[in-house]
């Protein structure tokens, strides 16, 4: 199974937009990353995102390019301060490739938990609209497969 972790695109400041939707740059970077993913053969059965506007908008951009067969879904447990153990357990029961669009520090903690069994270990420097691909082996171990950030895509 491949798990794609995506930090939402660049968001507006709260003073500018209290719901913190994406900036124009955030939309452009998310589209660039989604196009890159599609052109490099990324397929997912579904894309899940938090209830925050910036994550929902980023997930929609990715869904427009990747066309997941199960669509997108707002889920609980992937907000910035949520416990990563909740999603680590949910992922255990998943078998099809999926994408989570979320926030820091949650994504970093989830990656640490999956890769090293410790949510306090930081292995990945997430970037807005970046994609981190983790691969689960048959013996339920996770490894970093690849990572790309918008600056690398053009």
Buried (B, 14 or more C-beta within 10 A) or exposed (E): BBBBBBBBBBBBEEEEBEEBBBBEEBBBBBBBBBBBBBEEEBBBBBBBBBEBBBBBBBBBBBBBBBEBEEEBEEBEBBBEEBBBEBBBEBBEEBEEBBBBBBBBBBBBBBBBBBBEEEBEEBEBEBBBBBBBBBBBEEEEEBEBEEBBBBEEBE
